[in-house]
Structure formats: structure tokens, C-alpha cells
Amino acid sequence: MDLSRNLDENLEIFRNELAIDTNYDVILRRLTIGGKRAALIYIDGLLNDQVMSIVMRNLMSAQREQVLPSILESILSRHLPYTEVSTVSTVLESIEQVLSGPALLLVDGIREGIIIDAREYPVRAVGETDLERVTRGAKDGFVETIVFNTALIRRRVRDAGLRFESVNAGNRSRTDIVIGYIEDLAPKKIIEQVKQRIKQVDTDGLPMGSKSLEEYLVGVSLNPLPKVRFSERPDVVAAHLYEGHVIVLVDTTPAAMILPAAAWQFTQHAEEYFQHPVVGSWLRWVRFAGILIALLLTPLWLALVKDISLFPAGWSVIGPKEPSTVPIFVQFILLELGFDLIRMAFIHTPNALASSLGIVGAVLLGQLAVTVGLFVPETILYTAVVAIGSFAIPSLEFSLAIRMFRLLLLILAGFFGLGGLGVGVLFVFLVFLFTKSFGTPYLWPLIPFNGSAFVRLLFRTPVPEARERPMAQKDGTDKFSGDE
């Protein structure tokens, strides 16, 4: 429905639609502009009071002869001292704008409303991220306000080709979403796929921000492998933009989605690039070792213990040295459950009590379990090593996926020994092999093999030599054009 020329008719519509008399934070402020009746409608707490004071002072001081004959043009060009101003012509657009934070100015005799975008969301200060900390390098991380996040990226990518396209999702929430890419680097097919999938989102809202949107972008399946990478660091996002990736920012979420994503991206960390290339390469290899340990150590040891009779006598040192009342397989399952319980308890425990929880959960319970004979020391030792390997994985989502696969391998090794472990490892490899992220093979550049990209994967390439853009277009064609 279009706005009316009559101010009273417009205000009656907004009184009903926005429940102005019921909602204490929806404010209707009447004023006079050059002898014309007008009204401001806005949400209390979402506007910059200083900016709006200046705007209202200029509007209310306008004389009648200064605004006639073209009231709208005169207000916009001479009496509205603010940069972010636009007009709307329908009631629906006006309501969406007001609920997003800007103020709506209605003037009697004008069919259009004036949007004054002087939003000032409640926001925390830009600070260091918790999940991607580095010893050197920038300490700024994304926050919950989307415009601040785009500014942090713009500061690092001063490229005329950088595009930030704004869309909305959520039938009721109308959540702001920004799709970012460098126009001549990002594959156009992926950009269109992302836009199309966001348009197809059919839900009331995205209360969990980017995690809710992720399930619409990549779908939901039993495969636990993450198909998009999350990063809270603007410098990491900037580096991926230069490589030709597409990013998605969701308002209220202090992280960016990076896509497409291959498995190896979840194994890299910004710390490697703030150290010497030799040191960075070493850190990368240690991290690869940690991932293998997190996936295979406990299932392999359990399989060897179960089938120890198949090996020469010297291999007997692998088994437990002390008897226990609980089978080894059950011990590992219980320790996995206990580890997750401690991790969840840490999340819900105040910082002042976190150290006490660590002492009770990791030291006292483990020691007492060994003392009473429920567990053998080897199972606790190997589970602790596996936990350290899991913490070495930079991506929380990828670490949890590895944990799911490890549980599967433990079950197969516990029931079927080395044969079951072999089948499990083959199954995990096939899952990695057939997983794709927006048409990009998950194991690329290993499968399909790309020599130069694989070398960059194994070694932290010196910055002056890192000229290849793995995910970007080459010779005007997409490197991977298959559908997911």
C-alpha cells in the first residue's frame, strides 16, 4: 500500500501496524516544518541522539517560504544536514526501515516518507578474538554490528572491485546480510548460487545468525564436515577475498562465512603467516600431525590391543599394564563422554571457577578412576593426547567433525579390531572424497591434484612468492563449475 498525502491517515496506519500506543520503545514525535505538520517515527535506543538533535533543530527552524513550493526537494537539499538519507513510497518499506533502526519523517501533503539513517546499535568495542588469537599481528576482530565488520574489511581491501551487496532474509526478522567478493576474482557462478539460496530462505527469522543461514546455504545432511569456514579475523577474510573466495556477513554475528571451503583451509591459522616461512611451515606440519592424532590415535591403539595376538610377542608392550574392571573399549567411550561434559561445563562455568573445575574434572576424577580400577592409565593418557590434538585444530567445526569420525572409528575398532578400523578409515576417506562445497572438491588440491597449490598447502609460502589465487577465476573460466 502506498503512503497517503494526508499525514493523519498515515499516522493512523502506523499506529496500528507498529502498535505505537502499546510499544513503549516506538516513538512518535510531532513537529512543524515551515508551517507544515510533520512527524518522526523511530525506535528508541537505536538512533544517535546527537545527530537527531541537529537534524530536528534544522527542520523545525525552516520557514514557510524556505520550503515552498517543492517541500520534499527543499527538505532534502537545504534543511536535512545528514548524509544517509533516502525516500520510501510504500507503507511496507517504511515499516521495514523503522524496525531496522532508521527514523521515518512524514510530512503532510507529501506522498513519500524520508528515511534518516542515523542508527547507532548497542555494540561492544572491537577487540581480540577468542578462537583465532595470534602472538603477533592485528588484535581487532569482528563484532555484532555488520557495518563495523564491512568497515574492518574495507580498511584492508582498498580495491575498487570489492563489492558488498546487501540482502535480507527472514520473513519476520528481515535480518541484514551482506555478500562480499572482489568482482574480477570471485567465480560468478558461486556468487549467483549464494544469492539464489539466500532468496530461497523461508523462515520467520535467523536467531542464531550465520549458523542458521549456513544450513540454508549448504543444506543439512548426516555428513558432519563443515562446508563453509568461519573466521572472526578481518585479515583472514581479506586474504580469502584476494584468493577469489566469497564471504557472507550476517548482522548480529561476529564472524564471516568464507566459501567455498576445502578441508585444508580448516587446518591453517593466521599465526603461520606472522612467523618466518620455515617456522610457519613447521607449525603447519605439527598441526597436521595433531589432526591425525586426534582422528586415529585412540582407535588405532584400541584395535592393536584387541588383535594383539596377531603380532609377535614384542608387540605386547602396546597393551595395558594394569587390569581393570571396565573393558578398554568402554573406557574410551566413557572418556569421550567425560571430555565433552567437561568442555560443556567450562562454557557454563564463571571464569573465577573455571580453574577449580579443571582441577576436579581433569586431575582428581582421572586419578581416582585409575586408583579404584575403573580405568587404566593408558586410556587416560591417550585420550589426553587426543584432546590436545583436537585443540590444535583452528576450526571448532572441523574439530567437532573429527571427533564424530573418531567415535565411529572407536566403535568399529572396539567390535571388529583392525579390520573394522580399516573399513572405518576407508569410509572416512570416501566421505572426504565425495564432499563438495559449492562445487569445489573437499580434498582439493590433493584430489584432483594441483601441484603448485599442493606445495603451498604443505609449506608456508613466502609472501612475495604467493601470487596464485587458488579459488579465483583463471582465463575467464571457473576452476570448479560443478554443482554441489
C-alpha positions as CSV (number, residue, x, y, z in Angstrom):
1,M,0.0,0.0,0.0
2,D,1.3,3.5,-0.9
3,L,1.7,6.3,1.6
4,S,-1.0,8.9,1.6
5,R,-0.7,12.7,1.2
6,N,-2.7,13.1,4.4
7,L,-0.5,12.9,7.5
8,D,-3.3,11.8,9.8
9,E,-4.1,8.9,7.6
10,N,-0.5,7.8,7.5
11,L,-0.2,8.1,11.3
12,E,-3.3,6.1,11.8
13,I,-1.8,3.2,9.7
14,F,1.5,3.3,11.6
15,R,-0.3,3.4,15.0
16,N,-2.0,0.1,14.1
17,E,0.9,-1.6,12.4
18,L,3.6,-0.6,14.9
19,A,1.3,-0.5,18.0
20,I,2.7,2.9,18.9
21,D,0.4,3.3,21.9
22,T,1.4,-0.1,23.2
23,N,5.1,-0.4,22.4
24,Y,7.0,1.9,24.8
25,D,10.1,2.0,22.5
26,V,8.3,3.0,19.3
27,I,8.3,6.8,19.5
28,L,6.0,9.2,17.6
29,R,7.4,12.8,17.6
30,R,5.2,15.5,16.1
31,L,6.9,18.7,14.7
32,T,6.3,21.5,12.3
33,I,8.5,22.2,9.2
34,G,7.9,25.5,7.5
35,G,4.3,25.7,8.7
36,K,3.7,22.1,7.6
37,R,2.7,19.4,10.1
38,A,5.2,16.5,10.2
39,A,6.0,13.5,12.4
40,L,9.1,11.4,13.2
41,I,8.6,7.7,13.9
42,Y,11.6,5.7,15.3
43,I,12.7,3.1,17.7
44,D,14.1,4.4,21.0
45,G,17.6,3.3,21.7
46,L,18.6,2.7,18.0
47,L,19.3,6.3,17.0
48,N,22.2,8.6,17.6
49,D,20.7,11.3,19.8
50,Q,23.2,14.0,18.9
51,V,22.7,13.6,15.2
52,M,18.9,13.6,15.6
53,S,19.0,16.7,17.7
54,I,20.9,18.6,15.0
55,V,18.5,17.2,12.3
56,M,15.4,18.3,14.3
57,R,16.8,21.7,15.0
58,N,17.3,22.4,11.3
59,L,14.0,21.0,10.3
60,M,12.0,23.0,12.9
61,S,13.8,26.2,12.2
62,A,12.8,26.2,8.5
63,Q,10.5,29.0,7.4
64,R,7.4,28.6,5.2
65,E,8.9,30.5,2.3
66,Q,12.0,28.4,2.5
67,V,10.2,25.1,1.9
68,L,7.7,26.1,-0.8
69,P,6.8,25.3,-3.5
70,S,8.6,21.9,-3.5
71,I,8.6,20.8,0.1
72,L,10.3,17.4,-0.4
73,E,13.1,18.8,-2.6
74,S,13.7,21.7,-0.2
75,I,13.9,19.5,2.9
76,L,16.3,17.1,1.2
77,S,18.6,19.7,-0.3
78,R,18.6,22.5,2.3
79,H,17.1,21.5,5.6
80,L,18.4,18.0,6.3
81,P,22.1,18.2,7.2
82,Y,22.8,14.5,7.1
83,T,24.4,12.1,4.6
84,E,22.5,8.9,4.8
85,V,19.0,10.0,3.6
86,S,16.6,8.3,1.2
87,T,12.9,8.2,0.4
88,V,10.2,5.5,0.5
89,S,6.8,5.4,-1.1
90,T,5.0,2.4,0.5
91,V,3.9,1.5,4.0
92,L,5.7,-1.9,3.9
93,E,9.1,-0.2,3.0
94,S,8.5,2.4,5.7
95,I,7.8,-0.2,8.4
96,E,10.8,-2.3,7.5
97,Q,13.1,0.7,7.7
98,V,11.7,1.9,11.1
99,L,12.1,-1.6,12.6
100,S,15.7,-1.8,11.2
101,G,16.6,1.4,13.2
102,P,16.4,4.5,10.9
103,A,13.9,7.3,11.6
104,L,10.9,7.9,9.3
105,L,9.9,11.5,8.6
106,L,6.4,12.1,7.3
107,V,5.2,15.5,6.2
108,D,1.6,16.5,5.5
109,G,1.0,16.9,1.8
110,I,3.9,14.6,0.7
111,R,3.3,11.0,-0.6
112,E,6.8,9.9,0.2
113,G,8.5,9.3,3.5
114,I,12.0,10.4,4.3
115,I,14.3,7.8,5.9
116,I,17.1,9.3,8.1
117,D,19.6,6.5,8.8
118,A,21.2,7.7,12.0
119,R,21.3,4.3,13.5
120,E,23.5,3.6,16.5
121,Y,23.2,0.0,17.6
122,P,24.3,-1.1,21.0
123,V,27.7,-2.6,20.3
124,R,30.8,-3.8,22.1
125,A,34.2,-2.4,21.3
126,V,36.4,-4.1,18.7
127,G,38.8,-6.5,20.4
128,E,40.8,-9.6,20.0
129,T,39.0,-12.8,19.1
130,D,38.9,-15.8,21.4
131,L,39.2,-18.6,18.8
132,E,41.9,-17.1,16.5
133,R,44.4,-15.4,18.7
134,V,47.9,-14.8,17.5
135,T,51.1,-13.8,19.2
136,R,51.8,-11.1,16.7
137,G,49.5,-9.3,14.2
138,A,46.3,-7.4,14.4
139,K,44.2,-7.7,17.5
140,D,40.9,-6.5,16.0
141,G,38.1,-8.9,15.4
142,F,34.5,-8.7,14.1
143,V,31.7,-7.5,16.3
144,E,27.9,-7.9,16.2
145,T,27.3,-4.8,14.0
146,I,27.5,-5.6,10.3
147,V,28.5,-2.1,9.2
148,F,31.6,-2.1,11.5
149,N,32.6,-5.5,10.1
150,T,32.4,-4.3,6.5
151,A,34.5,-1.3,7.5
152,L,37.2,-3.5,9.1
153,I,37.4,-5.4,5.8
154,R,37.4,-2.2,3.7
155,R,40.3,-0.9,5.7
156,R,42.4,-3.9,4.4
157,V,41.0,-4.2,0.9
158,R,41.1,-0.9,-0.8
159,D,40.1,-2.4,-4.1
160,A,37.6,-0.7,-6.4
161,G,36.4,-4.2,-7.4
162,L,35.3,-5.1,-3.8
163,R,31.6,-5.5,-3.7
164,F,29.3,-5.6,-0.6
165,E,25.8,-6.5,-1.7
166,S,23.1,-6.2,0.9
167,V,20.1,-8.6,1.1
168,N,17.6,-9.6,3.7
169,A,16.4,-12.9,5.0
170,G,13.7,-14.0,7.5
171,N,10.1,-13.3,6.8
172,R,9.7,-11.6,10.2
173,S,13.2,-10.7,11.3
174,R,14.4,-9.2,8.0
175,T,17.9,-9.9,9.0
176,D,20.6,-7.8,7.2
177,I,23.0,-10.0,5.2
178,V,26.0,-8.8,3.2
179,I,27.6,-10.8,0.3
180,G,31.2,-9.7,-0.2
181,Y,33.6,-10.5,-3.1
182,I,36.1,-9.0,-5.4
183,E,34.4,-8.7,-8.8
184,D,37.2,-9.8,-11.1
185,L,38.4,-12.6,-8.8
186,A,35.4,-14.4,-7.4
187,P,33.7,-17.1,-9.6
188,K,30.4,-15.6,-10.8
189,K,28.6,-18.9,-10.6
190,I,29.3,-19.2,-6.9
191,I,28.1,-15.6,-6.3
192,E,24.8,-16.3,-8.1
193,Q,24.4,-19.6,-6.2
194,V,24.8,-17.7,-2.9
195,K,22.3,-15.0,-3.9
196,Q,19.8,-17.5,-5.1
197,R,20.0,-19.7,-1.9
198,I,19.6,-16.6,0.3
199,K,16.5,-15.6,-1.7
200,Q,15.0,-19.0,-1.1
201,V,15.3,-18.8,2.7
202,D,11.8,-19.3,4.0
203,T,11.8,-18.9,7.8
204,D,10.5,-16.4,10.4
205,G,14.0,-15.3,11.4
206,L,17.7,-16.2,11.8
207,P,18.0,-16.1,15.6
208,M,21.4,-17.9,15.5
209,G,22.7,-15.5,12.8
210,S,25.2,-17.0,10.4
211,K,24.8,-20.6,11.8
212,S,21.1,-20.5,10.9
213,L,21.9,-19.2,7.5
214,E,24.6,-21.8,6.9
215,E,22.1,-24.6,6.9
216,Y,20.1,-22.9,4.1
217,L,23.2,-22.3,2.1
218,V,24.8,-25.8,2.2
219,G,21.9,-27.9,3.3
220,V,21.6,-30.4,6.2
221,S,22.9,-34.0,6.0
222,L,24.5,-36.7,8.2
223,N,27.9,-35.6,7.0
224,P,29.4,-33.6,9.9
225,L,32.1,-31.9,7.7
226,P,31.7,-28.1,7.6
227,K,31.3,-26.8,4.1
228,V,31.9,-23.1,4.9
229,R,34.7,-21.7,7.0
230,F,34.0,-19.2,9.8
231,S,36.5,-16.6,10.7
232,E,36.4,-13.8,13.3
233,R,39.6,-12.0,11.9
234,P,39.2,-9.3,9.2
235,D,42.8,-10.0,8.0
236,V,41.9,-13.7,7.3
237,V,38.8,-12.7,5.5
238,A,40.8,-10.1,3.4
239,A,43.3,-12.8,2.4
240,H,40.5,-15.1,1.2
241,L,38.9,-12.3,-0.8
242,Y,42.2,-11.8,-2.6
243,E,42.2,-15.6,-3.4
244,G,38.8,-15.3,-5.0
245,H,36.5,-16.5,-2.2
246,V,33.0,-15.2,-1.4
247,I,32.2,-14.1,2.1
248,V,28.8,-13.7,3.8
249,L,28.3,-11.4,6.8
250,V,25.1,-11.6,8.9
251,D,24.1,-8.9,11.3
252,T,24.5,-9.8,15.0
253,T,27.1,-12.4,14.2
254,P,30.8,-11.5,15.0
255,A,32.2,-13.8,12.3
256,A,32.3,-14.1,8.5
257,M,31.4,-17.2,6.4
258,I,34.0,-18.0,3.8
259,L,33.0,-20.1,0.8
260,P,33.8,-22.3,-0.9
261,A,35.8,-24.2,1.7
262,A,38.2,-27.2,1.2
263,A,39.4,-29.4,4.1
264,W,42.9,-27.9,4.1
265,Q,41.6,-24.4,4.9
266,F,40.4,-25.6,8.3
267,T,44.0,-26.7,9.1
268,Q,45.6,-23.3,8.5
269,H,45.9,-20.5,11.0
270,A,47.0,-16.8,10.8
271,E,49.8,-17.5,13.3
272,E,51.7,-19.2,10.5
273,Y,51.9,-16.0,8.5
274,F,53.1,-13.9,11.3
275,Q,56.2,-16.1,11.7
276,H,59.2,-16.9,9.4
277,P,58.2,-19.2,6.5
278,V,60.3,-22.0,7.9
279,V,58.7,-21.6,11.3
280,G,55.3,-21.3,9.7
281,S,55.8,-24.5,7.7
282,W,56.9,-26.3,10.9
283,L,53.8,-25.1,12.8
284,R,51.6,-26.3,9.9
285,W,53.2,-29.8,9.9
286,V,52.8,-30.0,13.7
287,R,49.1,-29.1,13.2
288,F,48.7,-31.8,10.5
289,A,50.2,-34.3,13.0
290,G,47.8,-33.1,15.6
291,I,44.8,-33.7,13.3
292,L,46.0,-37.3,12.6
293,I,46.5,-37.9,16.3
294,A,43.0,-36.6,17.1
295,L,41.5,-38.9,14.5
296,L,43.5,-42.1,14.7
297,L,45.5,-42.5,17.9
298,T,42.9,-44.0,20.3
299,P,41.1,-46.1,17.6
300,L,44.5,-47.5,16.4
301,W,45.7,-48.3,19.9
302,L,42.3,-50.0,20.7
303,A,42.5,-52.1,17.5
304,L,46.0,-53.2,18.2
305,V,45.1,-54.2,21.8
306,K,42.1,-56.2,20.5
307,D,44.1,-58.0,17.9
308,I,47.5,-58.1,19.8
309,S,47.6,-61.9,19.4
310,L,48.2,-61.4,15.6
311,F,51.6,-59.8,16.3
312,P,54.9,-61.1,17.6
313,A,55.5,-61.3,21.3
314,G,57.4,-58.0,21.4
315,W,54.2,-56.1,20.5
316,S,52.7,-57.0,23.9
317,V,54.1,-53.7,25.3
318,I,51.2,-51.9,23.5
319,G,48.5,-53.3,25.8
320,P,47.5,-52.0,29.2
321,K,49.9,-52.8,32.1
322,E,47.3,-53.0,34.8
323,P,44.0,-54.9,34.9
324,S,40.7,-53.0,35.1
325,T,37.0,-53.9,35.7
326,V,35.8,-52.0,32.7
327,P,36.6,-53.1,29.1
328,I,39.1,-50.9,27.2
329,F,36.5,-50.1,24.5
330,V,34.0,-48.9,27.1
331,Q,36.7,-46.8,28.9
332,F,37.4,-44.9,25.7
333,I,33.7,-44.2,25.1
334,L,33.3,-43.1,28.7
335,L,36.3,-40.8,28.5
336,E,35.0,-39.3,25.3
337,L,31.7,-38.5,27.0
338,G,33.5,-37.2,30.0
339,F,35.7,-34.9,27.9
340,D,32.6,-33.4,26.2
341,L,30.9,-33.0,29.6
342,I,33.9,-31.1,30.9
343,R,34.1,-29.0,27.8
344,M,30.4,-28.0,28.1
345,A,30.8,-27.4,31.9
346,F,33.7,-25.0,31.1
347,I,31.4,-23.0,28.8
348,H,28.7,-22.6,31.6
349,T,31.2,-22.0,34.4
350,P,32.1,-18.5,35.6
351,N,35.8,-17.6,34.9
352,A,36.5,-17.4,38.6
353,L,35.6,-21.1,39.0
354,A,37.0,-22.5,35.7
355,S,40.4,-23.4,37.2
356,S,38.7,-25.3,40.0
357,L,36.6,-27.2,37.5
358,G,39.7,-28.1,35.5
359,I,41.4,-29.5,38.6
360,V,38.4,-31.5,39.7
361,G,37.4,-32.8,36.3
362,A,40.8,-33.5,34.7
363,V,43.0,-34.4,37.7
364,L,41.0,-35.6,40.7
365,L,38.4,-37.7,38.7
366,G,41.1,-39.2,36.4
367,Q,43.4,-40.1,39.3
368,L,40.6,-41.6,41.4
369,A,39.3,-43.6,38.4
370,V,42.7,-45.2,38.0
371,T,43.1,-45.8,41.7
372,V,39.8,-47.6,42.1
373,G,40.5,-49.7,39.0
374,L,37.8,-48.3,36.6
375,F,40.3,-47.1,34.1
376,V,43.9,-47.9,33.1
377,P,46.4,-45.1,32.9
378,E,47.0,-45.7,29.1
379,T,43.4,-44.9,28.2
380,I,43.5,-41.6,30.1
381,L,47.0,-40.8,28.6
382,Y,45.9,-41.4,25.0
383,T,42.6,-39.6,25.5
384,A,44.5,-36.5,26.9
385,V,46.9,-36.6,23.9
386,V,43.9,-36.8,21.5
387,A,42.3,-33.8,23.3
388,I,45.5,-31.8,22.8
389,G,45.5,-32.7,19.1
390,S,41.8,-31.6,18.8
391,F,42.6,-28.2,20.4
392,A,45.4,-27.7,17.8
393,I,42.7,-27.6,15.1
394,P,42.0,-23.9,14.4
395,S,38.4,-24.5,13.3
396,L,35.9,-25.6,16.0
397,E,33.5,-27.0,13.4
398,F,36.2,-29.1,11.8
399,S,37.5,-30.3,15.2
400,L,34.0,-31.5,16.2
401,A,33.6,-33.3,12.8
402,I,36.9,-35.1,13.5
403,R,35.6,-36.1,16.9
404,M,32.5,-37.6,15.3
405,F,34.7,-39.6,12.9
406,R,36.9,-40.7,15.8
407,L,33.9,-42.0,17.7
408,L,32.9,-44.0,14.6
409,L,36.4,-45.5,14.3
410,L,36.4,-46.3,18.1
411,I,33.2,-48.3,17.7
412,L,34.4,-50.2,14.7
413,A,37.8,-50.9,16.2
414,G,36.1,-52.0,19.5
415,F,33.9,-54.5,17.8
416,F,35.9,-55.6,14.8
417,G,39.5,-54.8,15.6
418,L,42.0,-53.9,12.9
419,G,39.6,-55.0,10.1
420,G,36.9,-52.7,11.4
421,L,39.4,-49.8,11.8
422,G,40.5,-50.3,8.2
423,V,36.9,-50.2,6.9
424,G,36.2,-47.1,9.0
425,V,39.3,-45.3,7.7
426,L,38.2,-46.1,4.1
427,F,34.7,-44.8,4.9
428,V,36.1,-41.5,6.3
429,F,38.3,-41.1,3.3
430,L,35.3,-41.6,0.9
431,V,33.3,-39.1,2.9
432,F,36.1,-36.5,2.4
433,L,36.4,-37.5,-1.2
434,F,32.8,-37.1,-2.2
435,T,32.1,-33.9,-0.1
436,K,31.9,-30.7,-2.1
437,S,31.5,-27.1,-1.1
438,F,29.7,-25.1,-3.8
439,G,31.1,-27.4,-6.4
440,T,34.7,-27.4,-5.0
441,P,36.1,-30.8,-4.2
442,Y,36.8,-31.0,-0.4
443,L,40.2,-32.6,-0.8
444,W,41.5,-30.2,-3.5
445,P,44.4,-29.6,-4.3
446,L,45.2,-33.3,-3.4
447,I,42.2,-34.7,-5.3
448,P,42.0,-33.5,-8.0
449,F,45.8,-32.9,-7.9
450,N,47.2,-29.4,-8.4
451,G,50.9,-29.4,-7.9
452,S,51.6,-25.7,-7.2
453,A,48.6,-25.4,-4.9
454,F,49.6,-28.6,-3.1
455,V,53.1,-27.3,-2.4
456,R,51.5,-24.1,-1.0
457,L,49.5,-26.4,1.3
458,L,52.5,-28.3,2.6
459,F,54.7,-25.3,3.0
460,R,54.0,-21.8,4.2
461,T,54.9,-19.9,1.0
462,P,56.8,-16.6,1.4
463,V,54.5,-13.7,0.8
464,P,56.4,-12.3,-2.3
465,E,56.0,-15.7,-4.0
466,A,52.3,-16.3,-3.1
467,R,50.9,-14.9,-6.3
468,E,48.5,-17.7,-7.3
469,R,44.8,-17.3,-6.4
470,P,43.5,-20.9,-5.9
471,M,39.8,-20.2,-5.9
472,A,39.7,-17.3,-8.3
473,Q,38.8,-17.3,-12.0
474,K,41.6,-18.1,-14.4
475,D,41.5,-17.1,-18.1
476,G,37.8,-16.1,-17.6
477,T,36.6,-19.5,-16.5
478,D,35.7,-21.0,-13.1
479,K,38.2,-23.6,-11.8
480,F,35.3,-25.7,-10.5
481,S,31.9,-25.3,-12.0
482,G,30.2,-28.5,-10.8
483,D,27.1,-28.2,-8.7
484,E,27.1,-29.3,-5.1
